[in-house]
Amino acid sequence: MLGSATIGADAGVEGERYEAPVLAALGASTIAAMSDTSSRQLVVVDSERQRSVASIGREPIQALSVVAMGDSALVFAVATQQRARWQRAFLRDGASLRMLAAQRGLADDSLGITTCSLRDGALVAWDESPTEGSSIVRAQRWTAATQTNPATVTLSAPEHDASDPVVVAAPDGGAILAYLALQEVAVETANQSAADIIVRAINPDGTPRGAAINLTSRPKTRFGVTLHSTASGRWIAWRLASDSDHEGLGDGGRVAIVALGPDLRAVRSPDYLTDLDRVPAGRIAIVSEGATADVYWTERRGDDVVTVRRSVAADGSLIGEAREEPALDGQVPFGGDARRPRIAVWGRGGEPGFAIADCPR
């Protein structure tokens, strides 16, 4: 069942007024960021109903990300201007929201962005293509004292054509990075990009630690990677698609899960949470309680999309059967724990809010 805690920007607005909405759990609070297409402002609001705004210009926001940094939060906005990537960083401190820095990226570059907290700061990472046919993962470490763009660091290994990074905070104050290493594979099927999944440890100062580790034995059509890390365990899940499936978090394929040891190597071979007769659709999320995690995904049922969850142990082995959660209405958690995950809800104007699910184990 769902709780009643919600936030929103303007529940009375008609039409899709808000673009690129994103929700993040910052400790006990929840914070939402969105682009207001009417006022051309970045709007940030939290579960205490504290609202902050900043001007963002005319170009549409393609992606937003929010990350905690001490008692404050950083908001990153990504847009395209004159075919180039533009990335802007905003500091949200109390009711204040001010832009710290802006930087121009490469033309026709990726518009994705991923963030996580680091000890005394935050990490923001993205992929870019400095040369045609080759991509790398770059990152910046931000602290409360940062007033302009910090130096960028390459986190991916030189031999990898790296794409679609994901970062999560690690208990040691650093982070864990995962990305796809795309491969040149001779295929006749459209929309297939074979990839291995790579993980790497990140130091608290934002630099890579140790070698990049390949979790997969050979390239296949993999995408939709998600990571979850606590003091009790580390899990990574992804979608494995057949040659005829569409990428970009479309429908089809199977949901795979594997646990990572302290050295970030797989504890055991991946298990599959879905059978071949199921049709996964959309992204995957992981929440946990102690050494047990719940993996959430959605499945296509005709014209409907249903939320499904399944529990896994610390070693990644499956616990019990998959369970449908119709009350979650096709949403997967963005935060919280296994007993009380936080689920997005959407208002009439496209403004984000959240509900707290009661999921007894």
N, C-alpha and C positions, 0 to 999 in steps of 0.2 A: 504494500500500500504506500501511497505517497503522503508526505507531510505537507504542511501549508506554507513553508517559508519560501517567499518569492521576492525577486527584485525586478525592476524594469525601468525604462527611461520615460515612457509616456504611454500608459496603458490605453489611453483614449484615441490614439492616432490610428487613422484608417490607411490601408495600403502599405506597401513595403518601403518604409521610410529609411530603415537602417540597413547598412551594408557591412559585410565582413564581421558580424558579431562573434565575440569569443567570450567564454567564461573560464574562470580559473579559481581554484580553491587556494586561498592564502591563509593557512592556519585554520582557525575557527570561522573565518569570514569567507565570503564569496564576492568576487569582483567581476564586473562585466565591462567590456570595452566595445564600442561600435562607432561606425561613421554615420553621422546624421546627414543624409543627402539633401535635406531641405536647407539647413543652416550652414552646411559645409564645415561642420565642427566634429572633432573627436570627442566623444562622450564617454566618461568613465563613471560608473556608479557602483556602490558596494551594498552589502546586505544591511548596513546601518542607514541606508538611504542617503548617503553622502554623495553628492553629484559634482563632478568637475568637468570643465570643457576647455578645449583649445582649438584654434583655427587650424585647418589642414589644407586649405587651397581647393582648387577646382578639380584636380585629377582624382578619379575614383580610387578608393582604397581597395587593394586586392587581398591583403592579408593583415591580420593583427595578432599580436601575442602579448600576454601579460605575465610578468614574473615578479615574485617578491624579492625585495632587497632590503633586509632589515625591517624597519617599521614602515618603509615606503614601498612603492612598486614602480617598475619600469614598464612602459608600454611602447612596443615597436610597431610602426605602421609602414607597410610596403605598398608602393604604388608604381605605376608606369608613366613616365613622362618623356615624350619624344623617343619612344621605343626603348628607353633605358630604365633600369631598375632604380628607384629612389627609396631609401630606407631612412626613416626618421625615428629618433628616440625621444620619449617624453618621460619626465619624472613626475609621478603622482605622489604628493606628500600632503596628507590631510585633504583639504578642499582645493589645494593648488595643483594645477596641471600645466607644466611648462616644457617647451621643447628644449632639449639639451644639445642635439646635434642632428645634422642631416648628411647623408653621403650618397653619391651617385654610383651606381653599379654599371655593369656591362649591358650593351644592347641585346635584346632578345634573351635576357637571362631569366633564370628561375625566379618565381615570385614567392616561393615558400620560405618559412622562417620557423625556427624552433628555439625555445628558451628553457632555462632551468636556473635554480638558485645555486650559488657556489658559496663557500665560506667567505663571509664579508663581501659578497658581491653577487653578480649574476653573469650567466653565459648566454650569448645569443649566437646561433649558428645558421648557416644557409649554404646552398650549393651554387656555384657559378662556373662558367665555361670560359676560361681565359684563352683557349684555342679551340678551333672547331673540332668537334668529335671527342672532346676530353673535358671532364668536369671534376671539380675538387670541392671539398667542404672547407669553408672558411669560418672563423669565429672571432668574437671579441669578448673580452672580460671587462665588465663594468663594476665600479664600486660607487659608494655614496659620494666620493670626492671627484668622480669623473665629470668634467664639464664640456668635453668635446670628444670627437671620435677616438677611441683607443686604438692601439695598433691591432692589426688583424693577424691571425695565426692560422696556418693550414693544418687541419686536424686529420685529413685523410692521408692514406699512404700513397706515395708517388706512383706506384704501379696500378692504382685503381682509377677507373672512370667512375667517380663517386657521385651519388645522387640521393635525394630524399633523406636528409639526415634527421635523426631524432635524438634528443639529449634528455637525460633525467638526472636529478641530483643523487649523489651517492652518500652513504653515511659518513665517509671519511672527510667530507667537505669538498670533495671533487665532484666528478660527474661520470656517467657512462654514455658513450656515443655509439649509435648504430647507424649504418647507411647501406645503401645498395651499391655493389660494384658491378656495373653493367658490363656485359660481354658481347663481343662480336660473334654472333652465331648465324650460320647460314640457314634461314628458314623461309618458307614461302607464305606463311600465314601472317596476315597483317596484324598490327597492334601487339606484337609479341616482342618483348625485350627481356632476354635472359639475364639473370643477375644472381650473384652470391650475396649473402648477408654478412656484413663485417661489423665487429664490435671493437671498441677501444676504450681504455681507461683514460680519463682526463684529470690532471692535477688541479688542486684548488686555485692555482694561478692561471688556469685556462690552457695550459700546454698539454700535449699528449704525453702519456706515460706508457712505456713499453711498446711492444709490437701490436699492429692491427691483427685481429684474430678472425679467420674465416670460419663461420659456423656451419656452412653448407658444403656438401661434398662435390657438387657440380652445379653449374648455372642452370636455373629453371626460371619460369615466369613467376617472380615473387614481387610482392608490393604490399603496401598498407602496414608497414612495420610499426609496432608499439612496444615500449619498454616500461618496466616497473621495477623499482629497487627500494628495498628497506633494509633494516639491520637483520631481518630474519630470512631474506631471500631475494633473488633476482630472477625475473622472468622476461622473456621476449616472445612475442607472437607476431604472426604475419599471415598473409593470404598466399596460397600456392595455387596458381591458375593453370588450367590446361591450355593448349595452344590456341584454342578457338575462343577463349574468354577475352573480354575487354579489360584493359588496365584502367588505372586512375580511380580505383575504388569502385568499380562497376560491380555487376552481378557475376556470381559463379566462383568456382574454385573451392578450396578447402581451407579451414583455419588451422594453422599449426602452432604449437607451443613448445618451448624448451626452457629449462632452467639453466642458469649460469652459475658456475662455481666462483669462489673468491678470485680466481685467475681469469674469470670471464670466459672460460671454455665451457662448452656444453657438458652438463652433468650426465646426460644420456641422449639417445637419439630422439628427435622430435616426435611428439604424439599429435594425433589429429583429433580435433574436437568435433568435427562435423563428418557425416557420412557423405558418400558420393551422390546420394539422392537429394541432398539439401542444396539450397542456392543462397550462400552468404551474399550480403549486399552492404556496402558501406564500411565504416571503420571499426576497429577493435579497441576495447578498453580493458584494463586490468586494475582491480582494487584488491586489497588484501587485509587479513587479520592474522598477525603472527606469521607462522610458516605456511599458511594456506592462502591461496589466492583464488579469486573469482574472475574468470575471463568472460567478458560480454561481447557479443556481436549481434548483428541483425541478419534476418533471413527473409527472402522474398516468398510470400504466400499469395500467388496470383497478383492482384492489384495492391495487396497490403504488405507492410513490412512489420515483422514481429521481432522483439528483443528476446535474445536467448542468452543464458549463462550456464557455465559449467565450472566446477571447482577443480583445482589442481593442487598437488602437494608441493613441498619445497623442492623436490627433485624433478618436478614437471610432470609426474605421472597423474593420470586422470582419476578423479574421485567421483563416483556415482555417474548418473546420466545427465545429459543436457536438460535444462528446464526452461520452458517458455515463460516470459514475464510480460503478459499482455498489458498490465497496468503501466508499464514504462513507455508504451506507445511508440515503439521504434527508436527510442533514444538509448544511448549507452553512457555510462558515467563519465564525468570529467574530473572527478575528485571524490573525496570522502574515503571511507573504509568499506570493508565487505558487508558489515551489518547496516551501515547507513550511507550508501553511495549518494552522491549528488547528481541529479539529472536535469538537463536543460528543459525548459518549457518556453514557448514562444507566444508573444502577444500579437494583437491584430496588426500592429505596424511593423512587425518583424523584430521588435525589441526582445532581448533575451531576459529570462528569469530562471529560477531554478526551483526544484522540489527535492525533498529528501526522502529517499525510498527506505522502507523498513523491510530488510531482507534477512530474516532469521536463518541461521545455518542449519 
